[in-house]
Amino acid sequence: DGHGASSSSPSSSFSRLFNPTADHLALRETVRSFVEREVEPQALSHNRAETFNVPLFRKFGSGNGGLGILGLTVPEEYGGTGLRDASAVSIVHEELSYSDPALCLSYLAHSILLANNLAVNGSREQLATFLPGVCDGSKIGGMCMSEPNAGTDVLGMRTRAVYDPARDGYVLNGTKMWITNGTITGNETGDIFLVYARTGDDRGDITQFVVEGGMGGFAAGQKIGDKLGMRASPTAELVFEDVFVPAGTHVVGEVNGATSRAGTHVVGEVNGATSCMMRNLEIERVALAAMAVGIARRALDEMIAYAASRPAFGRPNLFNFGQIQRHIGESYSEYMAGKCYLYGFANGLDLSRSGNGLDADGVKLYCARMAKDVSDRAIQVMGGYGYVGEYTVERLWRDSKLLEIGGGTNESHHKNMSRDLLRLSGNKLE
Amino acid sequence: MKILVPIKRVIDYAIKIRVDPTKGAQGVQLSNVKMSMNPFCEIAIEEAIRLKEKTTAEVVAVSIGPKQCTETLRTALAMGADRGIHIETKADVRGDYIDMQPWGIATLLKGVVEREGGVDLVLLGKQSIDSDCGQTGTLLAGLLNAPQATFASKVDRGDDGSFTVERETDSGTEVIKLKPSAMPAIITCDLRLNTPRYPTMPNIMKAKKKPVQTISLEDMVKELGLNLDEVLTPKNEVIEVYEPPPRKEGEMVGDVMELLAKLKEKGLVA
């Protein structure tokens, strides 16, 4: 069949890079077998119907003998798995995206944007109150940052939170947009969100709040339908009309002239949310890069299997043709480059600190484009079949495009990376 | 109840096995190839856990093989087994019939059963997907003089300590009752017995705290008072391992008459 006995299996040094410890290998195998059995069979139909598979999503939780990955990075005492490492995060996102990138996106919003952020930035009381339901799958939620008129320009957000001393809480007004898991059924909001809102006049005066489904004035504006990809993941516009969020009277300090209160629904310091943001953006980018790697791996498997079994022009398969060889060779090396960048970076990333932005931006920038290119070549290799839903690769192509926009547009990565490289410009690269 | 489940680490069922002639007539590509728990052994572990969930039981997983078998045992523990025993062989000892064969394995397992004491049930996969012998369970029962039922598609335990086993045969379903005995019941598990659970993350983390005893093959053989030769020297010699010849392309014929003519020509039809 054209290749030698030993040339195609990865060396053990790659295995160690992609699975740094035995725990990581066990994690990858368990997620992979769950995905094979339960995620793969439902991916196509939910993509077609633009529906969110809530029962399956809840199986990611730790309740009812579920997989227990919703609180992957959350400490065990709050119901999580306690795997505070970016390698574990990468493994789960890669494996889920092999079959259903859309479901994985909802998983990312819930486990990283909500659960991890809260676990890193919240008080003990907040973790004990909110995380158990988030980890066991009974509550589904996400994070609200973007608005209809502010995406990349994050600090341009206009949702306001004004402190009301009579009730000791904040009143939120504004609109958030493109919120993954913003709605679950299409009518109600999701159960719980971390919401960024402006609490002062300086550009950086942003505070992070916990907003729960059912709070007065908090509603789903519209479910965003007709998306190009990630169709099985529910996206919504969320509206805040005089939403009251209790603060508590526990004063922790002063930031920018404002008294800082840590309370039930205020996460971290008032006017101090930009550091919450920074700490979480890096792991979000790693997770998105890992999704890209999973998409690319699937696209490669599909194009290789097709090319190996399709006869043409009297030859037994397409591997005899140069242009197909090029598609496959380029895809494999780009995939491996992205995967090695991902795990090389993730394996050393400390989730409780920030300051690693350059490679977080870099790995997502590279892997997102790579996944799109590899999926595109897969469609091309598969010809007419590649163009049809049943053959998977067209869905991968559509899903991959989101990764160049969500969690940071390509342009935002260019901007950040250039800023970081300029700052380092006194020194040559290592 | 104490349940012993021998499990085997084999080349993953989804991998295409490649013969490696550079390693001799029996050479198979084994390095950097994905290994997993034998699927029938997984079914055996699952059945043991289900029995444990219905009554109270201790489930002990035992594996014979190189040091990576601890990974296989950890999977069993993550599925719910209580502890593991790893009988460690040297790295180059092959478990796929070339070195270790059912007679040796069964001899060793008999010793393990006696060393443990109080074993009520031994659940095994009906066969391993590398050697495909299907002999270890039955040989073990013979050596122990124990009641056995093979290819189980359903297992129930009676309050009196008996086991009722359903087996699928070509002529229908057979129901066998294994009477309670001084010896453990030996049951081998078939595909349709159950669908094994995937180890959940909380259970994988819990499994790290469960005990696994590692003992070298040589030490175990000595402890059991066995002969290393009995266990390790194969009774049957594998002469050659080769890949099946590639399927030849068929011939297209135009109609039934042409088909009959071709068949007659090839002497396949009178």
Interface residues (C-beta under 8 A of the other chain):
Chain A: A5 S6 S9 P10 S11 S12 S15 A22 D23 L25 A26 L27 E29 T30 S33 F34 R37 S62 G65 G66 L67 G68 I69 L72 E76 T81 G82 L83
Chain B: R18 V19 D20 T22 Q29 S31 N32 V33 S36 E71 R74 T75 A78 R197 Y198 P199 T200 M201 P202 N203 I204 M205 K208
